Amino acid sequence: MPLLDHFHPPIDRRYHWESFHSNWATRLADGIGARLPEEFQVEEHCHAGTSLEIDIATFQEGGEQSGATNNGLSSSTKTLATWTPSAALYTMPAVFPDCFEVRVFSTMGGLTLVGAIELISPANKDRPDTRRAFSTKCAGYLYRGVSLVIIDIVTSRKANLHNETLRLMEMPTHHEMPGDTNLYAVAYRPVLRDSRSEIDVWPVTFSVGDPLPAMPLRLTGDLFIPVDFEGAYQEACQRRRIT
C-alpha cells in the first residue's frame, strides 16, 4: 500500500492523525512481539502533549475535589507525604515532546530498555524548542546504548530530526541528510568495537506514494529483528478504513 498523506485534505478532515499514530504504534508492537525471543517484551507508549502530573495546588484552585483532604491529598496518599521540600528557588519554562513510541525490553535480570521506535509527530517538528526536545530524547537513548529507529511521515511541517539529533551530538556534517529531506526512516545501533564507541546508521528516504521500509532494530549483540513499517501501516489503515 502506498504511503498516504495523513496531514492534508482529504484524509486529515476525516481521520485524526493522533488516533492513526497510536494505532500504528500498536500494530508495530504486535508485529515485533510476534518475532521477539522469550527473554524480550514490547510495549507501545503514546501521548500527544504532556503526560506530566498536574500540580495539585493548581488542580485545587477550582474548588475541593471529592475524596481529597483539605491539603489536596487523598487519605491514602497523605500517609506517604512525610517530608516537604522548601519552595523552589525559581521555575523555568519547559517543553515535553509528543510521544508515539514502541519500546523493547530485555527481561533478563529485570526490565532493561534495549530498543525504541519513534513515530515523529507534527509537534516534534514544530518549533526549535520542540525539535530540540525530541532530538535530546533520541540522543539520550543513543548515549545510553539503546538501539533506536525513527520514522517521519509528517507532510505538514518541514524539518529533519535526524539532522537535528546529529547536530546536537556534534557529529560531522557529512553524516546528515540533504536539507530538503522531509520523509525518511533511520535506524541507529550503538556499539563498542575494539574499544571504540560507534553508532551504525541505516538511513532510508521515501515519498508519499511509496511503500514504507523495513528497518533493523538491534536487540543485543548481533541479534536484530526487522521493523516492518509497511505491514503495520497497512494493517493500521485497514483497521481505520483509510484508503
Buried (B, 14 or more C-beta within 10 A) or exposed (E): BEBBBBBEEEBBEEBEBBEBBBBBBBBBBBBBBEBBEEEBBBBBEBBBEEEEEEEEEEEBEEEEEEEBEEEBBEEEEEEEEEEEEEEEEEEEEEBEBBBBBBBBBBEEEEEEBBBBBBBBBBBBBBEEEBBBBBBBBBBEBBEEBBBBBBBBBBBEBEBBBBBBBBBBBEBEEEEBBEEEBBBBBBBBBBBEEEEEEEBEEEBBBBEBEEBBBBBBBBBBEEEBBBBBBBBBBBBBBEEBEBE
